Amino acid sequence: MRILKSHYDKIVLLLSVLAVIVSVLVGLLSGEEVERGGWSGSDSSFYFDTDDAGNVTLELGKENGLMPGQSVTFVSKEDESISETIPIKGIVLERRGTYALTYDGSKKIIGTLMINDDLTLDRDWKKTRVELAIQSDEGRALVSLAQLDSIHGSRVLLFDSTIDEFDPEEWFLSLYQALPLPPSDGNETKADRARWTKPSDEMEDSIYDLFTPPVIYLIDGNLTTTLPKKEVVVTEKTEEFGLSLDAIDNKPYRFKMSGWIGKVPIFDDLDPLVSQRRQNKRNRMEIGIPYRENQTGKPGTSSLIRTTEEDENKLLQVTYFTVQQVRDKKSGGVRSVGRAMVKDFRMGGKTFEINSMMDMVYAGEIEIKMTYGLEGANEPTTLSDKDTGKVLEFNGRRYTIKEINLDDKWVLVDKLGPGPTDKTTLRLSLP
C-alpha cells in the first residue's frame, strides 16, 4: 500500500498513456479500406475497349463468376423489352489477383492467383492442361482447370470484334443467364395480358333512367330540356411578341470525368451529336496530348482523337492528373478521387479543374434559354452571352438580339414581322 501511495501519480500517468496508444491502434486497424486504384465506378458500370488481338474487351465495375461460353445481356433503360445477349468468347484473369475457386463439386479455396502474367481462358478452358497455383491462408494449393467448377473475382471479358458497343447511360447490364420463356402463340403482347375488359355498352339511348326526375327549362314561353348556346363574340387579336426569356444559367461543360485507368483519366463526352453518330462517348485522355473532335469517325470509335499543338482545330488537353484520398463528409469513409487540370482551346486556352466527384462541370460559360411562343408553335432556342447582334428567324419573323444584361437578367430584342413594316422592340426579363 505504501508503494502504491508513493507512486500513485506515476501509475495514473502510465495508464493514461497506454489508453491513448490502444485507442489510436484500434482506430487505425478499424478504419475503412482505401479503394483500389484503377477503373473507378459504381457496381453497375462497364467499359468497352479493344485489345492488341482485335478482340472487344469489357471491364465490369463488380466482381463476377462469368466463364467463356456463358453470356451477358444488355437491356435498354428506355424500353426493357429491348435487349441483346452476347456470348463470351474468353476471359482474362488478373496476375496475382484474389479469387474464390470452387472445384470437385463442393471444395472451395480463396487466395491469390500465383501466375507471372495475366491468364486468358477460351471456350475450351476445361480441356486445357493447366494447373492454377493459389496462395491462401492455409498455404499453397494446385487446382487443375479440369477440376475447376467456377472462379469468382475480377476479370476482363473478351468478345468478337463484330459486336456493337453499348452506352452505360442508355443500357444496363444483366449477368443472369437466359432462361426458357413460357409458350406463347407469338401474337399476345404485354398490353394484351394486362388489358382490362370493358363493360358492355348500354343499349338504351334515353338520357334518363327509371328514377331520374327530368330537368325542364322555360325559355321564351317554351318548355325545353336544354339551355340555348351562348353567342360567341369573335374579337380580332393582335399578335404577341412571340419570344420569351426562360433562364440565364451557367452552361454545363461538354465533358466530365467518369473514372480512370491507372494514370489515365476517362472523360465522358455529353454532346448529343456523339450519340447520333453512334460514337463511343468515353475517351482516354493521355496527359499532355491535345485532342480534337472525331467528326468523320465511324460508329463505335471515340468522339475525340489525338492531334498536335499546331492543329487549329484542337479542342482540349489534360495538363495534369492525380488520384487523391478524400474523406467523405457524410459517411466519414475514405474514397479515391481523380483530379485533372484541363486546358480548353475553344475558350482561349482557359485552364480549370475537372474531378470525379463532379456530377456536372461548369467552366464559366453562360447559357440563355428562350422559347418561341407564336400561335401553333412552342419551340425552345439557346444562346450564349456572346450572341449580341445575332439574328433569329422563325415563321417569317426576324428577331435581333440587341443587348444582353447578365447582372439584371434581361435581353433586349428587336422583332420584324409578320408584315414588312411591323417592328417591335421589347426587353425580355425572367419571370
C-alpha positions, 0 to 999 in steps of 0.5 A, spaced: 500 500 500 505 504 501 508 503 494 502 504 491 501 511 495 508 513 493 507 512 486 500 513 485 501 519 480 506 515 476 501 509 475 495 514 473 500 517 468 502 510 465 495 508 464 493 514 461 498 513 456 497 506 454 489 508 453 491 513 448 496 508 444 490 502 444 485 507 442 489 510 436 491 502 434 484 500 434 482 506 430 487 505 425 486 497 424 478 499 424 478 504 419 475 503 412 479 500 406 482 505 401 479 503 394 483 500 389 486 504 384 484 503 377 477 503 373 473 507 378 465 506 378 459 504 381 457 496 381 453 497 375 458 500 370 462 497 364 467 499 359 468 497 352 475 497 349 479 493 344 485 489 345 492 488 341 488 481 338 482 485 335 478 482 340 472 487 344 474 487 351 469 489 357 471 491 364 465 490 369 465 495 375 463 488 380 466 482 381 463 476 377 463 468 376 462 469 368 466 463 364 467 463 356 461 460 353 456 463 358 453 470 356 451 477 358 445 481 356 444 488 355 437 491 356 435 498 354 433 503 360 428 506 355 424 500 353 426 493 357 423 489 352 429 491 348 435 487 349 441 483 346 445 477 349 452 476 347 456 470 348 463 470 351 468 468 347 474 468 353 476 471 359 482 474 362 484 473 369 488 478 373 496 476 375 496 475 382 489 477 383 484 474 389 479 469 387 474 464 390 475 457 386 470 452 387 472 445 384 470 437 385 463 439 386 463 442 393 471 444 395 472 451 395 479 455 396 480 463 396 487 466 395 491 469 390 492 467 383 500 465 383 501 466 375 507 471 372 502 474 367 495 475 366 491 468 364 486 468 358 481 462 358 477 460 351 471 456 350 475 450 351 478 452 358 476 445 361 480 441 356 486 445 357 492 442 361 493 447 366 494 447 373 492 454 377 497 455 383 493 459 389 496 462 395 491 462 401 491 462 408 492 455 409 498 455 404 499 453 397 494 449 393 494 446 385 487 446 382 487 443 375 482 447 370 479 440 369 477 440 376 475 447 376 467 448 377 467 456 377 472 462 379 469 468 382 473 475 382 475 480 377 476 479 370 476 482 363 471 479 358 473 478 351 468 478 345 468 478 337 470 484 334 463 484 330 459 486 336 456 493 337 458 497 343 453 499 348 452 506 352 452 505 360 447 511 360 442 508 355 443 500 357 444 496 363 447 490 364 444 483 366 449 477 368 443 472 369 443 467 364 437 466 359 432 462 361 426 458 357 420 463 356 413 460 357 409 458 350 406 463 347 402 463 340 407 469 338 401 474 337 399 476 345 403 482 347 404 485 354 398 490 353 394 484 351 395 480 358 394 486 362 388 489 358 382 490 362 375 488 359 370 493 358 363 493 360 358 492 355 355 498 352 348 500 354 343 499 349 338 504 351 339 511 348 334 515 353 338 520 357 334 518 363 333 512 367 327 509 371 328 514 377 331 520 374 326 526 375 327 530 368 330 537 368 325 542 364 327 549 362 322 555 360 325 559 355 321 564 351 314 561 353 317 554 351 318 548 355 325 545 353 330 540 356 336 544 354 339 551 355 340 555 348 348 556 346 351 562 348 353 567 342 360 567 341 363 574 340 369 573 335 374 579 337 380 580 332 387 579 336 393 582 335 399 578 335 404 577 341 411 578 341 412 571 340 419 570 344 420 569 351 426 569 356 426 562 360 433 562 364 440 565 364 444 559 367 451 557 367 452 552 361 454 545 363 461 543 360 461 538 354 465 533 358 466 530 365 470 525 368 467 518 369 473 514 372 480 512 370 485 507 368 491 507 372 494 514 370 489 515 365 483 519 366 476 517 362 472 523 360 465 522 358 463 526 352 455 529 353 454 532 346 448 529 343 451 529 336 456 523 339 450 519 340 447 520 333 453 518 330 453 512 334 460 514 337 463 511 343 462 517 348 468 515 353 475 517 351 482 516 354 485 522 355 493 521 355 496 527 359 499 532 355 496 530 348 491 535 345 485 532 342 480 534 337 473 532 335 472 525 331 467 528 326 468 523 320 469 517 325 465 511 324 460 508 329 463 505 335 470 509 335 471 515 340 468 522 339 475 525 340 482 523 337 489 525 338 492 531 334 498 536 335 499 543 338 499 546 331 492 543 329 487 549 329 482 545 330 484 542 337 479 542 342 482 540 349 488 537 353 489 534 360 495 538 363 495 534 369 492 528 373 492 525 380 488 520 384 487 523 391 484 520 398 478 524 400 474 523 406 467 523 405 463 528 409 457 524 410 459 517 411 466 519 414 469 513 409 475 514 405 474 514 397 479 515 391 478 521 387 481 523 380 483 530 379 485 533 372 487 540 370 484 541 363 486 546 358 480 548 353 482 551 346 475 553 344 475 558 350 482 561 349 486 556 352 482 557 359 485 552 364 480 549 370 479 543 374 475 537 372 474 531 378 470 525 379 466 527 384 463 532 379 456 530 377 456 536 372 462 541 370 461 548 369 467 552 366 464 559 366 460 559 360 453 562 360 447 559 357 440 563 355 434 559 354 428 562 350 422 559 347 418 561 341 411 562 343 407 564 336 400 561 335 401 553 333 408 553 335 412 552 342 419 551 340 425 552 345 432 556 342 439 557 346 444 562 346 450 564 349 452 571 352 456 572 346 450 572 341 449 580 341 447 582 334 445 575 332 439 574 328 433 569 329 428 567 324 422 563 325 415 563 321 417 569 317 419 573 323 426 576 324 428 577 331 435 581 333 438 580 339 440 587 341 443 587 348 444 582 353 444 584 361 447 578 365 447 582 372 439 584 371 437 578 367 434 581 361 435 581 353 433 586 349 430 584 342 428 587 336 422 583 332 420 584 324 414 581 322 409 578 320 408 584 315 414 588 312 413 594 316 411 591 323 417 592 328 417 591 335 422 592 340 421 589 347 426 587 353 425 580 355 426 579 363 425 572 367 419 571 370 
